[in-house]
């Protein structure tokens, strides 16, 4: 996991300001404090990922990766209209 920058520890009792932030191959962010061992994980596309990216002080050689566009579901197709039954004994409907 390559290091992309530093962030402040999320443990208020710790106060550490140089926690290393790493990005996995899938894009998930992770940070583990070296003093209190508090861990933070942020999957791609979540609010936690956006917040953690905004709070991270990026290293000089790292530029923030663009967020992937949210997947849009295709519009539902209109269901074909059912034809009314002409008779209770319509063999074609079977």
Long-range contacts (C-beta under 8 A, 24 or more apart in sequence): 1-25, 1-30, 3-59, 4-29, 4-56, 4-58, 4-59, 4-62, 5-56, 5-57, 5-58, 5-59, 5-62, 6-56, 6-57, 6-59, 7-31, 7-40, 7-52, 7-55, 7-56, 7-57, 8-55, 9-33, 9-35, 9-36, 9-38, 10-38, 10-40, 11-36, 11-38, 14-38, 21-52, 21-56, 23-65, 27-65, 27-68, 29-53, 29-56, 44-68, 45-70
